[in-house]
């Protein structure tokens, strides 16, 4: 959030933080990387550079340097966290760091929301992000992990507070997360097993009733704060047009990927969707009828594809896309194996939300993936078996007793008396 402030152009404080964090883990990379890890990373860079040079000759567009650096560092970070998680116990570190950030983040975002809505009079709050949909993903992430990581009953208040703030963003993505959020909230509130004793169970039940009643009363009596409800219930076509515009951009991305063999294999360079689309043969005139501003931004290269999944598909090589899908599959399988129900539900909601909105060009997206990879880490602490040393024998303290002779019993043999035969 604080790191999201832009210094110049696309350069933000988060990018500097990204570089510094990679510098810190370089010793671990050198320690645990194997030859195949280096080959994979060099291969990904090479494919991106080939894409840049090819797209330059086909569409007269050269690769964007800032996008290239950002995504190269992001892929390196993902690979490094995955490799290190198999050699070091980073799960507990991730839990402690994320748990420590929950309350400060809640206080900071609450302050940003108050400033935007009550002091500035804005209908929505971006909470310091450059887009409301980016804010809603971060807020919902903390709403879920508060239930998972916090130990006291304060977690319910913090979690619900994050979700209320998510509704103040005005982004309809919040409804996707709410569908998956209700289940873990109710289970944590009304589960006797999780409460561990009857007194805490009764307290959580009363707290749950209070939260549900209080939140409902607050929303009903303050509808002007929750503009997102108007976007969903109103009969105006703005919301449907926005959804239709996003679907058009996804369609154009697929058509651009399939326009020629080079695009299909190597992609149209990171962040190059709009600029390449403007110089391609793909007809996107219908998009201008729905979103005139977005249509003009295509020619300046500013319109994103509004889909994380299809951005990886269109802008990157086939190898990059397979790497991304393999990582998502790994996380999902490990979450199921580790039975992390709250994280599973959040991950499912995030995949759906980011399919219809782009977040892969923001650092928080990779922070969430780092957390999930750390939580499913299969690192096992080696069991050290200590060999017991043989005891030293003090020869002087040992007394050897002579064996006592055992007399064998003497068996007396009785003389056998032969009987004389009797004559009849």
C-alpha positions in Angstrom: 0.0 0.0 0.0 2.6 2.6 1.1 5.0 0.9 -1.3 2.5 1.5 -4.1 3.2 5.2 -4.4 4.8 6.1 -7.7 8.1 7.8 -7.8 8.3 8.5 -11.5 6.1 7.0 -14.2 5.7 3.3 -13.4 8.6 3.3 -10.9 7.1 2.9 -7.4 8.6 2.4 -4.0 7.5 -1.2 -4.3 9.9 -1.7 -7.2 12.8 -0.5 -5.1 11.6 -2.9 -2.3 11.5 -5.7 -4.8 15.1 -5.1 -5.8 16.3 -4.9 -2.2 14.5 -8.1 -1.2 16.1 -10.0 -4.1 19.5 -8.7 -3.1 18.9 -10.0 0.4 18.0 -13.5 -0.8 20.9 -13.8 -3.2 23.0 -15.8 -0.8 20.2 -18.3 -0.5 19.8 -18.4 -4.3 23.5 -19.2 -4.7 23.3 -21.8 -2.0 20.2 -23.7 -3.1 19.9 -23.2 -6.9 20.9 -26.1 -9.0 22.0 -26.1 -12.7 18.4 -26.7 -13.9 17.2 -23.7 -11.9 19.7 -21.4 -13.6 18.9 -22.9 -17.0 15.2 -22.3 -16.5 15.6 -18.7 -15.5 18.0 -17.9 -18.4 15.7 -19.7 -20.8 12.8 -17.5 -19.6 14.8 -14.3 -20.1 16.0 -15.4 -23.6 12.4 -16.2 -24.7 11.3 -12.7 -23.6 14.2 -11.0 -25.5 13.4 -13.0 -28.6 9.8 -11.9 -28.3 10.9 -8.3 -28.0 13.1 -8.4 -31.2 10.5 -10.4 -33.1 7.6 -8.0 -32.2 9.8 -5.1 -33.2 10.2 -6.4 -36.8 6.6 -7.5 -37.1 4.7 -4.6 -35.4 7.4 -1.9 -35.1 7.1 -2.0 -31.3 10.1 -2.5 -29.1 9.8 -4.2 -25.7 9.0 -1.9 -22.7 12.1 -1.8 -20.5 10.3 -1.2 -17.2 7.9 -4.1 -17.9 10.7 -6.4 -18.9 12.7 -5.6 -15.7 9.6 -5.9 -13.4 8.4 -9.2 -14.8 11.9 -10.7 -14.9 12.4 -9.9 -11.2 8.9 -11.2 -10.4 9.6 -14.5 -12.1 13.0 -14.8 -10.4 11.3 -14.1 -7.0 8.6 -16.8 -7.6 11.3 -19.3 -8.6 13.5 -18.4 -5.7 10.7 -18.7 -3.1 9.7 -22.1 -4.5 13.3 -23.4 -4.5 14.1 -22.1 -1.1 10.8 -23.4 0.4 12.0 -26.9 -0.4 15.3 -26.4 1.5 14.4 -24.0 4.4 11.4 -23.8 6.8 10.0 -20.5 5.5 6.4 -21.3 6.5 6.7 -20.1 10.0 8.5 -16.9 8.8 5.7 -16.2 6.4 3.1 -16.8 9.1 4.8 -14.5 11.6 5.4 -11.7 9.1 1.8 -11.8 7.7 0.3 -12.0 11.2 2.4 -9.0 12.3 1.1 -7.0 9.3 -2.6 -7.6 9.9 -3.4 -4.9 12.5 -1.1 -2.2 11.2 -2.5 -2.7 7.7 -6.1 -2.5 9.0 -5.4 0.8 10.8 -3.6 2.3 7.8 -6.3 1.3 5.3 -9.1 2.5 7.6 -7.3 5.8 7.8 -7.1 6.0 4.0 -10.8 5.1 3.6 -11.8 7.8 6.1 -9.7 10.4 4.2 -11.1 9.5 0.8 -14.8 9.2 1.7 -15.4 11.5 4.6 -12.8 14.2 4.1 -12.5 14.3 0.4 -16.1 13.3 -0.3 -15.2 10.6 -2.9 -17.9 8.0 -3.6 -15.3 5.2 -3.4 -11.9 4.7 -1.9 -8.9 3.3 -3.6 -7.1 3.0 -0.3 -3.8 4.2 -1.7 -3.8 1.9 -4.7 -4.0 3.1 -8.3 -7.1 1.0 -8.9 -10.1 -0.1 -6.8 -9.9 -3.7 -8.0 -6.3 -3.9 -6.7 -7.5 -2.6 -3.3 -10.3 -5.1 -3.1 -8.0 -8.1 -3.6 -5.6 -7.0 -0.9 -8.4 -6.2 1.5 -10.1 -9.6 0.9 -6.7 -11.4 1.3 -6.3 -9.9 4.8 -10.0 -10.7 5.6 -9.2 -14.4 4.9 -5.8 -14.6 6.6 -7.1 -12.9 9.7 -9.4 -15.8 10.3 -6.5 -18.2 9.5 -3.6 -16.7 11.4 -4.9 -14.7 14.3 -5.4 -16.7 17.5 -7.6 -14.5 19.6 -11.3 -13.7 19.1 -10.1 -10.3 17.8 -9.6 -12.0 14.5 -13.4 -11.9 13.8 -13.6 -8.2 14.2 -10.5 -7.6 12.2 -11.6 -9.9 9.4 -15.1 -8.4 9.1 -13.6 -4.9 9.2 -11.4 -5.8 6.2 -14.4 -7.1 4.3 -16.4 -3.9 5.0 -13.6 -1.8 3.7 -13.6 -4.0 0.6 -17.2 -3.0 0.0 -16.1 0.7 0.1 -13.9 0.3 -3.0 -16.9 0.1 -5.3 -15.4 -2.9 -7.1 -17.9 -5.7 -7.9 -15.1 -8.2 -7.4 -15.9 -8.1 -3.7 -19.0 -10.2 -4.3 -16.8 -13.0 -5.7 -14.8 -13.1 -2.5 -17.9 -12.8 -0.2 -19.3 -16.0 -1.7 -16.2 -17.9 -0.6 -15.8 -15.9 2.6 -19.1 -16.7 4.4 -18.3 -20.3 4.9 -14.9 -20.0 6.8 -16.4 -17.1 8.8 -19.4 -19.1 10.0 -17.3 -22.2 10.6 -14.8 -20.3 12.8 -17.5 -18.5 14.7 -19.9 -21.4 15.4 -17.6 -24.4 15.6 -17.3 -26.0 19.1 -14.1 -27.8 18.0 -12.4 -24.6 17.1 -13.6 -22.8 20.2 -12.0 -25.6 22.3 -14.2 -25.0 25.3 -17.9 -24.3 26.0 -17.3 -20.8 27.5 -15.4 -19.6 24.4 -18.0 -21.2 22.1 -20.8 -19.3 23.8 -18.8 -16.1 23.6 -18.1 -16.7 19.9 -21.8 -17.4 19.2 -22.9 -14.1 20.9 -20.1 -12.3 19.0 -21.2 -13.8 15.7 -24.8 -12.7 16.3 -23.6 -9.3 17.2 -21.4 -9.0 14.1 -24.1 -10.2 11.7 -26.8 -7.9 13.2 -24.5 -4.9 13.5 -23.1 -5.2 9.9 -26.6 -5.6 8.5 -27.9 -2.6 10.4 -25.0 -0.5 9.4 -25.4 -1.2 5.7 -29.1 -0.7 5.7 -28.9 2.6 7.4 -25.9 3.9 5.4 -26.5 2.8 1.8 -24.8 5.9 0.5 -21.4 4.5 1.6 -21.8 1.3 -0.3 -22.0 2.5 -3.9 -21.1 -1.0 -5.1 -24.6 -2.1 -4.2 -26.0 0.5 -6.5 -23.7 -0.7 -9.3 -25.2 -4.2 -8.9 -28.9 -3.4 -8.4 -29.2 -0.4 -10.7 -30.8 -0.8 -14.1 -28.2 1.4 -15.8 -26.0 -0.2 -18.5 -22.7 1.1 -17.1 -21.9 -2.0 -15.1 -22.9 -4.4 -18.0 -20.8 -2.3 -20.4 -17.8 -2.5 -18.2 -18.1 -6.3 -18.1 -18.6 -6.5 -21.8 -15.6 -4.3 -22.4 -13.4 -6.6 -20.3 -14.7 -9.6 -22.3 -13.8 -7.8 -25.5 -10.2 -7.2 -24.4 -9.8 -10.9 -23.5 -11.2 -11.8 -26.9 -8.7 -9.4 -28.6 -5.9 -10.9 -26.6 -6.7 -14.4 -27.8 -7.0 -13.2 -31.4 -3.7 -11.4 -31.1 -2.0 -14.6 -29.8 -3.4 -16.6 -32.7 -2.6 -14.0 -35.4 0.7 -15.7 -36.3 3.0 -18.5 -35.2 5.5 -16.1 -33.7 2.9 -14.5 -31.4 1.7 -17.9 -30.3 5.1 -19.2 -29.4 6.9 -16.1 -28.0 4.0 -13.7 -27.0 3.7 -10.0 -27.7 6.1 -8.9 -24.9 5.3 -8.1 -21.3 2.9 -5.2 -21.2 2.8 -4.9 -24.9 -0.8 -6.0 -25.4 -2.3 -2.5 -26.2 0.6 -1.2 -28.4 0.8 -4.4 -30.5 -3.0 -4.6 -30.7 -3.1 -1.0 -32.2 -0.6 -2.1 -34.9 -2.2 -5.5 -35.6 -4.9 -6.7 -38.0 -7.3 -7.4 -35.2 -10.5 -5.3 -35.5 -11.3 -3.7 -32.2 -13.7 -1.0 -33.3 -16.6 -2.4 -31.3 -14.6 -1.7 -28.1 -14.7 2.0 -28.9 -18.5 2.0 -28.8 -18.5 0.7 -25.2 -15.4 2.4 -23.7 -14.3 5.4 -25.8 -11.6 6.3 -23.2 -10.2 2.8 -23.1 -10.3 2.7 -26.9 -8.0 5.8 -27.1 -5.7 4.4 -24.5 -5.1 1.4 -26.7 -3.2 3.7 -29.2 -1.1 5.1 -26.3 -0.3 1.6 -25.0 -2.0 2.2 -21.6 -5.0 -0.2 -21.8 -4.3 -3.4 -19.9 -5.9 -6.7 -20.9 -7.9 -6.8 -17.7 -7.1 -10.5 -17.1 -4.1 -11.9 -15.3 -4.6 -15.4 -16.8 -4.9 -14.1 -20.4 -2.2 -11.5 -19.9 0.3 -14.4 -19.2 -1.2 -16.2 -22.2 -1.0 -13.4 -24.7 2.0 -11.3 -23.6 4.4 -14.1 -22.7 5.8 -17.2 -24.3 4.2 -20.6 -24.2 6.9 -21.7 -21.7 6.1 -18.7 -19.4 2.4 -19.6 -19.5 3.0 -23.3 -18.7 5.3 -22.2 -15.8 2.4 -20.1 -14.4 -0.2 -22.8 -14.8 2.1 -25.4 -13.2 2.7 -23.0 -10.3 -1.1 -22.5 -9.7 -1.7 -26.2 -9.9 1.1 -26.9 -7.4 -0.3 -24.4 -5.0 -3.9 -25.8 -5.3 -2.8 -29.4 -4.9 -0.6 -28.6 -1.9 -3.4 -26.5 -0.2 -5.8 -29.4 -0.6 -3.2 -31.9 0.8 -2.4 -29.6 3.7 -6.1 -29.1 4.4 -5.9 -25.4 4.5 -9.6 -24.7 4.0 -9.5 -20.9 4.4 -6.6 -20.5 2.0 -8.2 -22.9 -0.5 -11.4 -20.7 -0.6 -9.4 -17.5 -0.9 -7.2 -19.0 -3.7 -10.3 -20.1 -5.6 -11.9 -16.6 -5.3 -8.6 -14.9 -6.3 -8.3 -17.1 -9.5 -11.8 -16.2 -10.6 -11.4 -12.5 -9.8 -8.0 -12.2 -11.5 -9.3 -14.0 -14.6 -11.5 -10.9 -15.2 -9.1 -8.3 -13.9 -5.3 -7.9 -14.3 -3.2 -7.9 -11.1 0.0 -9.4 -12.4 1.6 -6.0 -13.0 1.4 -5.2 -9.2 3.8 -6.4 -6.5 1.0 -7.4 -4.1 -0.1 -10.2 -6.5 3.3 -11.8 -6.1 3.3 -11.2 -2.3 0.1 -13.3 -2.1 1.7 -16.0 -4.2 4.8 -15.9 -2.0 2.5 -16.4 1.1 0.7 -19.3 -0.5 3.9 -21.1 -1.6 5.3 -20.7 1.9 2.2 -22.1 3.5 2.3 -25.3 1.4 6.1 -25.7 1.8 6.9 -29.4 2.0 10.2 -28.8 3.9 10.8 -31.4 6.5 13.3 -30.7 9.2 15.9 -33.5 9.2 15.8 -35.8 12.2 19.2 -35.9 13.9 19.8 -39.2 15.6 22.4 -38.8 18.4 24.6 -41.8 18.8 25.1 -42.7 22.4 28.7 -42.8 23.5 30.0 -46.0 25.0 30.4 -45.7 28.8 34.0 -45.7 30.0 34.7 -48.8 32.2 36.7 -48.3 35.4 38.7 -51.5 35.7 39.5 -50.8 39.4 35.8 -50.7 40.3 35.1 -54.0 38.8 35.5 -57.1 41.1 35.5 -60.4 39.5 34.3 -63.2 41.8 35.6 -66.6 41.4 33.0 -69.1 40.3 31.6 -71.3 43.0 32.1 -75.0 42.0 28.8 -76.8 41.7 28.9 -80.4 42.9 27.1 -82.8 40.6 24.7 -85.1 42.3 26.0 -88.7 42.8 23.6 -91.3 41.6 24.0 -94.6 43.4 23.6 -97.6 41.3 21.7 -100.5 43.0 22.9 -104.0 42.2 20.6 -105.8 39.9 19.4 -109.1 41.6 18.7 -111.7 39.1 15.7 -113.9 40.0 16.1 -117.7 39.6 13.7 -119.3 37.2 10.9 -121.1 38.8 10.5 -124.7 37.6 7.0 -126.0 37.3 
